[in-house]
Amino acid sequence: QVQLVESGGGLVQAGGSLRLSCAASGRIFSFNTMGWYRQAPGKQRELVATITNGGSTNYADFVKGRFTISRDNAKNTVYLLMNSLKPEDTAVYYCNIGMLAGSRWVEDWGQGTQVTVSS
């Protein structure tokens, strides 16, 4: 099992920026993808961005050009830099890791960090 600890959420005005961090610890397999998902009140959890251990990234259309995902493999940490924030970005942001453990794909989630964007 992998433990994921998120930090960096908070309250920001529209147009502002925040940087989320997620540190992973435990048994981490080398072939993995880390990412961020979010869930707003009354809505389903949705993908924000992912990054593989090799550095390949994937973004949801609604954050392209505004958010940047990166990672430090030596620290098992993934970051999400969020610029030009909008009120509709308000949500709980969850860190996720997916790993190939032998022949199985396993996933773990963080507890989530609240991001609130005021208009």
N, C-alpha and C positions, 0 to 999 in steps of 0.2 A: 504494500500500500504506500501511496505517495501522499505527503502532506503539502498542501498549497496554502500559503499565507499571502493575502493581498493587502496592499496599502496604497494610499494616495488619493482616495476618494474625498469628496467634500462638496462644498457649495461654491459655485462660481457664477458670475454674471454671463449672460449671452455674449458671445464673441471672445470669451476668455479661454484659458488653457488649463489642463490638468495632466498630470503624468501618473499613471497607475503602475504599480510594480507587483510582481507575484514571484515569490521565492518557493522553489520546490525542494523537498527533502525526502529521504527515504530511498527505497529501491527504485532507481530510475534507469530504465533500459535506454541504450544509446540511440535506437531508432524511435524517435518520438516527435509528436507535434504538440506545441503549446499554443494556447489561444485565449481569446476573450469572447465572452458571450454576455448578453444583457437581457434583463427582464424588467419591463415597465409594469406598473400596476394594471391588472386586468388583461395583460397581454402574455403571449407565449415567449419563452426564452428564445433569443435569436442570436445567430452568429454575428460577431463584429469583425474579428480578424484572427487569422492563425498564422503560425510560422513553424516550419519544420526545423529539425536539428541541423539541416543543411542550409537553412536560411531562406527557403522558398516561402513566399508570403501569399496570403489570400485575404481579400477584403470584401465586406458587404458593400453593395453599391452606395448605400446611404452614408458611408464614411470615407469613400475614396477621395483623396485630395485633402482631407482634414485630419485623419488619424494615421499614425505610423506605429507599426508593431516592430519590436526588435527583441533580441535576446542575447544573453551572455551565457554561453554554454558552460564556461568554467564555474559560474556561480549558480547554474540551473535557475536562472531568473529570466522572466519575460516582462517586457515593458509595453505600455500603450501610451503614446503621446497623443493627446487629444487637443487639437486646435480648433478655433472657430466654433466653439460649442454652441449648440442651439437648445432651447427649452425641450425639444423633443428627444434630446439625448439623455434626459433624466431617466435614470433606471438604476437597478442594482447590477453591478458588473461582476461577473464571475470568471475566475481563472479556471482553465481546463488543461489537462494533459492527457494525451492519448499515446499509448506505447505498444509496440509489438513485443510481446513477452512470449518468446518461443513461437508458437503458431496462433496465439490468441492476441486479440486487440483489447487492451484494458484501458479504462479511463478513470480519472479522479477529478473531483471538483473542489474548489475553494469555497469558503463561507460566503463570499461576496462582499463588495464594498459599494456604498451608496454614492452615486454621483447625482447632484441636483444642480440644474442650470436655471437660473432665474432670468426672467425677461425684463 
